[in-house]
Amino acid sequence: MQRQFDDLLLGSIELFCLAAELGSFTSAATAASVTPAAVSRSVARLEKRLGARLFVRTTRQIRLTDLGKRYFEQCREALRQLADAEREATGQQATPAGVLRISMPTPYGHYRVLPLLAEFRARYPQVTVETHLSNRNIDFADEGFDLAIRGRAPQDSGLIARKIEDAELVVVASPGYLRTAGKLKTLDDLLNHDCIQYELPSSGRNLPWQFIRDGENVEMVTRGNYGSSGDVLAGVTLARHGAGLFQTYRFVVEKDLADGTLKELLIPYGGGSRPFILLYPHARHLTSRVRCFVDFLMERLQA
C-alpha cells in the first residue's frame, strides 16, 4: 500500500486537533511541549494541503470554520482509533491500574457515582479509587485530580467537557409542612411560602429555582428563613423535617416521594433541569484507568 501520510503530516493533524479542542494555538503548544509557531506552521501546512481555511483567526481567538469543524471531528475520531489500537496491542487497555482521583458534587456523588464504584472495581480490580465530594471548583494540576464532575464547564479551561445528563428538578415539602401552609397552585404562590435556600459557593448568591411555564424556561428567586451552603443535602433534610419547600434533583428524593416522606409540588411547572458535566484533561495525557472510567461512567449514567 502506498503511503499517504508521512510523520510530519500526522504530527500536524495532532497539533491541529489539539488547537481545535483547546481553542488556542498557545494552549496547544503548551500541552504538546512545542512553540506556538510550530502549531501555526502545522495548521498552515494542513490548510495548504486541503486548499481551504480550517480556522478563522483574530487577535484574541481562533474559531473553526465549517469545514474545519467537519475535518476536526473526523481527524479526532481517527486519532482515537489509532490510540485504541496501540493500547490494545500493548496490553494497556486490558489492565488499567493505579490510583484514580475523582472530585464531584455531594448529591451527585452520593446518589449517582458512589453506588457504581464497586461495579467499576469489579471490572478493573487493579484500580484504586479516591473520591472528593465538594461543590467547589478544583485545580487539576495543583490538587492531582484525574476527573471532576461539575454543573458547568469552566471557561477556557483547556479541559474536555462531556455532558453526562440533564438532571430533573422537583419541588418538595413534607406532609407536616403542607398541613399548615397556604395554597400552592401557581408559581406566584411561592412568594407566600418558606423556600429553603441554597447558596452557590462560586458566587455567594442563592440558587434560583427553575421551572417550565408555557413551554419556556423560567427562573424564580425565592425567599425563606432557612439556608445552607456547601451541601445541597442539608436542604433536603430541612424539608423532610417540615422547614419548608425545597427544589432539588429528583434522583435525591425518589425514595422520599415513594414512601410519602416528601410530596412533589407544582407538577404542572415541572421539567426543569440542570446539567452534570464530566471534566478531564486532554486525551493526549489520559491514562488507561481514566479512559476506562470515563467510558464506564458514560455507559452507566446515560443508559
C-alpha positions, 0 to 999 in steps of 0.5 A: 500500500502506498503511503499517504501520510508521512510523520510530519503530516500526522504530527500536524493533524495532532497539533491541529486537533489539539488547537481545535479542542483547546481553542488556542494555538498557545494552549496547544503548544503548551500541552504538546511541549512545542512553540506556538509557531510550530502549531501555526506552521502545522495548521498552515501546512494542513490548510495548504494541503486541503486548499481551504481555511480550517480556522478563522483567526483574530487577535484574541481567538481562533474559531473553526470554520465549517469545514474545519469543524467537519475535518476536526471531528473526523481527524479526532475520531481517527486519532482515537482509533489509532490510540485504541489500537496501540493500547490494545496491542500493548496490553494497556487497555486490558489492565488499567491500574493505579490510583484514580482521583475523582472530585464531584458534587455531594448529591451527585456523588452520593446518589449517582457515582458512589453506588457504581464504584464497586461495579467499576472495581469489579471490572478493573480490580487493579484500580484504586479509587479516591473520591472528593465530594465538594461543590467547589471548583478544583485545580487539576494540576495543583490538587492531582485530580484525574476527573471532576464532575461539575454543573458547568464547564469552566471557561477556557479551561483547556479541559474536555467537557462531556455532558453526562445528563440533564438532571430533573428538578422537583419541588418538595415539602413534607406532609407536616409542612403542607398541613399548615401552609397556604395554597400552592397552585401557581408559581406566584404562590411561592412568594407566600411560602418558606423556600429553603435556600441554597447558596452557590459557593462560586458566587455567594448568591442563592440558587434560583429555582427553575421551572417550565411555564408555557413551554419556556424556561423560567427562573424564580428567586425565592425567599425563606428563613432557612439556608445552607451552603456547601451541601445541597443535602442539608436542604433536603433534610430541612424539608423532610423535617417540615422547614419548608419547600425545597427544589432539588434533583429528583434522583435525591428524593425518589425514595422520599416521594415513594414512601410519602416522606416528601410530596412533589409540588407544582407538577404542572411547572415541572421539567426543569433541569440542570446539567452534570458535566464530566471534566478531564484533561486532554486525551493526549495525557489520559491514562488507561484507568481514566479512559476506562472510567470515563467510558464506564461512567458514560455507559452507566449514567446515560443508559 
